[in-house]
C-alpha cells in the first residue's frame, strides 16, 4: 500500500496509514483501517469484534473504527475502582456509538469485587506491590474480553498506538498488550487525535489527559512516562 511522492529531486516513500501528520490523509486512513478489519474478519470466518472501552481516545477511536465496519461489535466497560470521570466518558462514548451504529452492543462489568478478592488472597503470602496490582487490573480486563470473544467466535481488538504500546512499550504484558489485532498500531498519538476529530468523537474524550486507569490516584500516562 505504499506510494511515492516526488518533491524536486527527492522521493519520499510513505505508508497510507502513517508517517507524519503533515502527509496524513484522515479519510483515506480511516477507510483503509476499516477495510483491513473487514478483510481479517471475513478471511477468518469470525462472527464479531470485542473491545474494551476505557473512556480514553485510543479505545474510543478503535471502537468507532470497528463499529464502522458493520461487523457485530461488543464494547465492554470494565471499571475497577475507576475514576468517575473515566466511567462517565466510557458510558458516553458507548451511548454515542449505539446511537450511530446498530451493530454495536455493550455490557458494563464491574470487576472491583474480583480485584479485591484477588488482592486479599495474594497478600496472605507476599508483600504488597502497587505495580503488580496495577498490572493485574489490566490482565483481569483481558480475561473478561477473551471470555466474551470465546463464546461468540469473535476476536479481541487491541487499542494500542504506535507511540505508547509499539514505541516505548508502555503496556501490560498479557493485559492491554494482548489482543488479536491492533488497528491503530501504525498511528502515533497525534494521528490518533486527528482521526478522532475527523470522526467527531466526543471532545471531552479527545481533550482528556491520557491515562491507563490502573492507579487509585488517577495518575496520567504523561506523568508516568515523564514526557508530554
C-alpha positions, 0 to 999 in steps of 0.5 A: 500500500505504499506510494511515492511522492516526488518533491524536486529531486527527492522521493519520499516513500510513505505508508497510507496509514502513517508517517507524519501528520503533515502527509496524513490523509484522515479519510483515506486512513480511516477507510483503509483501517476499516477495510483491513478489519473487514478483510481479517474478519471475513478471511477468518470466518469470525462472527464479531469484534470485542473491545474494551472501552476505557473512556480514553481516545485510543479505545474510543477511536478503535471502537468507532473504527470497528463499529464502522465496519458493520461487523457485530461489535461488543464494547465492554466497560470494565471499571475497577475502582475507576475514576468517575470521570473515566466511567462517565466518558466510557458510558458516553462514548458507548451511548454515542456509538449505539446511537450511530451504529446498530451493530454495536452492543455493550455490557458494563462489568464491574470487576472491583469485587474480583480485584479485591478478592484477588488482592486479599488472597495474594497478600496472605503470602507476599508483600504488597506491590502497587505495580503488580496490582496495577498490572493485574487490573489490566490482565483481569480486563483481558480475561473478561474480553477473551471470555466474551470473544470465546463464546461468540467466535469473535476476536479481541481488538487491541487499542494500542498506538504506535507511540505508547504500546509499539514505541516505548512499550508502555503496556501490560504484558498479557493485559492491554498488550494482548489482543488479536489485532491492533488497528491503530498500531501504525498511528502515533498519538497525534494521528490518533487525535486527528482521526478522532476529530475527523470522526467527531468523537466526543471532545471531552474524550479527545481533550482528556489527559491520557491515562491507563486507569490502573492507579487509585490516584488517577495518575496520567500516562504523561506523568508516568512516562515523564514526557508530554 
